[in-house]
Amino acid sequence: METNNISDSGIPKRRALGKGLEELFNNEVIDYSAVEDKIVAETPKDEIVMLNLEELRSNPYQPRKVFDEEALQELANSIKEHGVIQPIIAKKSIKGYEIIAGERRVKASRLAGLTEIPAIVKDFNDTQMMEIALLENLQRENLSAIEEATAYKKLQETLVLTQEELAKRLGKSRSHITNMLGLLNLPEDIQKSINNKEISMGHARVLSKLQSREQQESLAKKIISEGISVRKLEELTMEPSIVKTNPQKKKQEKNNEYLYLQRELSEKLGTKVIIKNNKIEISFVNNNDLNRLLEYMNIEVDK
């Protein structure tokens, strides 16, 4: 019997990522789905092990702090009926294992009453652990705006990237990254309100442009108590008592009757949108960004 891939404990020895995965991580734009799919596809069935759920702990770089309980219960019900379809990916740590990808599957499995889960054990360095954890959430989960912004900041600091480089790495527009990072400058109470969905991303973006913390907090209370729209909030921020505005810029904005819709589309699509002369112009930074936009708009293109 061959034992070169088996440890003394009976668990297959961990393999390094391999050349293929290293190339994926070194690409200009990293695609989380490609990373996980490649790991699963290239792992022999006899190297998929069953890990005790009690031995698993969250990836320290996991940006998501709150999980949708209803969605977790739905997944748990599916697991009860069909089992865990795709193994999680984990890394051996000093005590047990750290979850690299598949934390929702782990939580749902616990809800389903399971005691163990299929897993692929791989070696990742700290940077790769952060990238794959953040990208799993950014590309597959609906993170809150603050969680998304925090994920961007962690990636930027760890990989030592400019906003422009980070945007290319994630296949996002520079303006989207800038707007999201700007949310982290908001007071903590406002950030909590964003996480609790009391304040929308559109409202938050407007508040983040204000210089005065007092004004931000005052308008945030008005958003929550009076339910004012994003458009109304923008009108309030244009008042002389709130912010000094360039008269020429104000005139240009007033002349553009589609300014509000233009901003909303830019926020929804995560890229620059211009509405002018009965035309909508949508910018994209590269092919990956274009594919993201097409997928978001549910447009299929025959290749």
C-alpha positions in Angstrom: 0.0 0.0 0.0 1.3 3.5 -0.9 1.8 5.7 2.2 3.8 8.6 0.8 0.7 10.8 0.9 -0.5 9.6 4.4 0.5 11.2 7.7 1.0 9.3 10.9 -2.5 10.2 12.0 -4.0 8.6 9.0 -5.0 11.9 7.4 -3.6 12.5 3.9 -0.6 14.9 4.0 -1.3 18.4 2.9 -0.2 19.3 -0.6 1.0 22.7 -1.6 -1.2 24.7 -3.8 0.5 23.6 -7.0 1.7 25.5 -10.0 -1.8 25.9 -11.4 -3.2 27.6 -8.3 -0.1 29.7 -7.8 -0.7 31.1 -11.4 -4.3 31.8 -10.5 -3.2 33.9 -7.5 -0.6 35.7 -9.5 -3.1 36.7 -12.3 -3.9 40.4 -12.6 -7.5 39.6 -11.8 -8.2 36.8 -9.3 -11.3 34.8 -9.8 -12.3 33.1 -6.5 -14.6 30.6 -8.3 -11.7 29.5 -10.4 -9.5 28.9 -7.4 -12.1 26.8 -5.5 -13.2 24.9 -8.6 -9.6 24.1 -9.5 -8.9 22.8 -6.0 -12.0 20.6 -6.0 -11.5 19.3 -9.6 -7.8 18.4 -9.0 -8.2 16.7 -5.7 -8.4 12.9 -5.9 -11.4 11.5 -4.0 -9.2 9.6 -1.7 -7.7 12.9 -0.5 -11.1 14.3 0.6 -11.2 13.7 4.3 -14.0 13.9 7.0 -13.2 16.5 9.6 -14.9 16.8 13.0 -17.0 20.0 13.0 -15.7 20.7 16.5 -12.2 21.0 15.2 -13.0 23.7 12.7 -12.8 27.4 13.4 -13.4 30.5 11.3 -10.8 31.9 9.0 -9.4 34.9 10.9 -9.7 36.9 7.7 -13.4 36.1 7.3 -15.1 39.5 6.6 -18.7 38.4 7.3 -19.6 38.7 10.9 -23.4 38.2 10.5 -24.9 35.3 8.6 -28.5 35.2 7.3 -30.2 32.7 9.7 -33.1 32.0 7.3 -30.7 31.2 4.4 -28.5 29.0 6.7 -31.6 27.1 7.8 -32.6 26.5 4.1 -29.0 25.2 3.5 -29.2 23.0 6.6 -32.5 21.5 5.3 -30.9 20.8 2.0 -27.9 19.2 3.7 -30.2 17.0 5.8 -31.7 15.7 2.6 -28.8 15.6 0.2 -25.7 15.9 2.4 -22.8 18.3 1.8 -22.4 18.3 -2.0 -19.0 20.1 -2.2 -16.2 19.7 0.4 -15.0 22.7 2.3 -11.4 23.8 2.0 -9.4 24.0 5.3 -5.9 24.5 6.6 -4.3 22.6 9.5 -3.5 24.9 12.4 -2.0 24.5 15.8 -5.4 23.5 17.2 -7.6 21.8 14.7 -8.3 23.4 11.3 -9.1 26.9 9.9 -11.9 27.2 7.4 -10.5 28.7 4.1 -13.7 28.3 2.1 -17.2 27.0 3.0 -18.0 28.6 6.4 -21.7 28.7 5.5 -21.6 24.9 4.8 -20.0 24.4 8.2 -22.6 26.5 10.1 -25.5 24.8 8.2 -24.0 21.4 8.8 -24.0 22.1 12.6 -27.7 23.2 12.3 -28.4 20.0 10.4 -27.0 18.0 13.4 -24.0 16.6 11.6 -20.7 16.0 13.5 -18.3 15.9 10.6 -18.0 17.4 7.1 -16.0 16.5 3.9 -13.0 18.6 3.5 -9.9 19.2 1.4 -6.9 20.2 3.5 -4.4 22.6 1.7 -1.5 24.7 2.6 -2.1 28.5 2.2 0.1 31.3 3.4 -1.6 34.2 5.3 -1.9 36.4 2.2 -3.6 33.6 0.2 -5.9 32.8 3.2 -7.0 36.4 3.3 -7.5 36.7 -0.5 -9.6 33.5 -0.8 -11.7 34.3 2.3 -12.5 37.8 1.2 -13.0 36.9 -2.4 -15.4 34.1 -1.6 -17.6 36.6 0.2 -17.1 39.4 -2.3 -18.0 37.2 -5.3 -20.6 34.9 -3.8 -22.2 36.6 -0.8 -24.2 39.8 -0.3 -22.0 41.5 2.2 -23.2 44.6 3.9 -21.6 47.8 2.5 -19.4 48.1 5.6 -18.2 44.5 5.5 -17.4 44.9 1.8 -15.5 48.1 2.4 -13.6 46.4 5.3 -12.7 43.5 3.0 -11.3 46.0 0.4 -9.3 47.8 3.0 -7.8 44.5 4.3 -6.9 43.4 0.8 -5.4 46.7 -0.1 -3.2 46.8 3.1 -2.1 43.2 2.9 -1.2 43.2 -0.8 0.1 46.8 -0.6 -2.0 48.0 -3.5 -3.1 51.4 -4.7 -6.9 51.8 -5.2 -6.4 51.6 -8.9 -4.4 48.3 -8.6 -7.0 46.9 -6.2 -9.8 47.8 -8.6 -8.0 45.9 -11.4 -7.3 42.9 -9.1 -11.0 42.6 -8.2 -12.4 43.5 -11.7 -14.1 46.6 -10.2 -14.1 50.2 -11.2 -11.9 52.7 -9.4 -14.8 54.8 -8.4 -16.6 51.9 -6.8 -13.5 51.1 -4.7 -13.1 54.8 -3.7 -16.8 55.1 -2.7 -16.7 51.9 -0.7 -13.5 52.8 1.2 -15.0 56.2 1.9 -17.7 54.6 4.1 -15.1 53.5 6.6 -14.5 57.2 7.5 -18.1 57.5 8.7 -18.7 57.5 12.5 -19.1 54.0 14.0 -22.8 54.6 14.9 -23.6 55.3 11.2 -21.6 52.3 10.1 -23.7 50.1 12.5 -26.9 51.7 11.0 -25.7 50.7 7.5 -25.0 47.1 8.7 -28.5 47.1 10.2 -29.9 48.3 6.9 -31.4 51.4 8.5 -29.3 53.5 6.1 -28.9 52.5 2.5 -25.7 52.5 0.5 -27.0 55.4 -1.5 -27.5 57.4 1.7 -24.2 56.3 3.1 -22.3 57.5 0.0 -23.8 61.0 0.3 -23.0 61.2 4.0 -19.4 60.1 3.4 -18.8 63.1 1.2 -19.5 65.5 4.1 -16.6 66.9 6.1 -18.4 67.5 9.4 -19.0 64.6 11.7 -21.8 66.5 13.4 -23.6 67.0 10.0 -23.2 63.4 9.2 -24.7 62.3 12.5 -27.5 64.8 12.3 -28.5 63.8 8.7 -28.2 60.1 9.6 -30.8 60.6 12.4 -33.1 62.3 9.9 -32.7 59.4 7.4 -33.7 56.9 10.1 -36.5 58.9 11.8 -38.0 60.6 8.7 -37.2 58.0 6.0 -35.9 60.7 3.6 -34.9 59.6 0.2 -31.4 59.7 -1.2 -32.5 62.5 -3.5 -33.9 64.6 -0.6 -30.6 63.9 1.3 -28.6 65.2 -1.6 -30.8 68.4 -1.7 -30.2 68.9 2.0 -26.4 68.6 1.6 -26.5 71.3 -1.1 -27.8 73.8 1.4 -25.3 76.6 2.3 -25.6 75.6 6.0 -24.4 72.1 5.2 -21.6 72.5 2.6 -20.1 75.2 0.4 -20.8 74.3 -3.2 -19.0 75.5 -6.3 -21.7 77.6 -8.1 -20.7 76.4 -11.5 -20.7 72.7 -10.4 -24.2 73.2 -8.8 -25.5 74.7 -12.0 -24.1 71.8 -14.0 -25.8 69.3 -11.7 -29.0 71.2 -11.8 -29.0 71.1 -15.6 -28.6 67.3 -15.6 -32.1 66.0 -14.8 -30.8 62.4 -14.8 -28.1 63.1 -12.2 -29.8 61.1 -9.4 -30.5 58.1 -11.7 -26.9 58.3 -13.0 -25.6 58.1 -9.4 -28.0 55.2 -8.6 -26.9 53.2 -11.6 -23.3 53.9 -10.9 -23.7 52.5 -7.4 -25.7 49.5 -8.5 -23.3 48.5 -11.2 -20.2 49.5 -9.4 -18.9 51.5 -12.3 -19.1 54.9 -14.0 -22.5 55.6 -15.7 -23.3 58.7 -17.8 -26.8 59.6 -19.0 -26.6 62.2 -21.7 -28.4 63.0 -25.0 -30.9 60.1 -24.5 -28.0 57.7 -24.2 -26.7 55.6 -21.3 -22.9 55.1 -21.2 -21.6 52.3 -18.9 -17.9 52.1 -18.4 -15.8 49.0 -17.7 -12.2 48.6 -16.9 -11.4 45.2 -18.5 -13.0 42.0 -19.9 -13.5 40.6 -16.4 -15.4 43.8 -15.4 -17.5 43.6 -18.6 -18.4 40.0 -17.9 -19.4 41.0 -14.4 -21.7 43.7 -15.7 -23.3 41.3 -18.3 -23.9 38.7 -15.6 -25.4 41.3 -13.2 -27.8 42.4 -16.0 -28.5 38.7 -16.8 -27.3 39.1 -20.4 -26.0 36.0 -22.1 -23.7 36.4 -25.1 -23.0 33.5 -27.5 -19.3 33.1 -27.9 
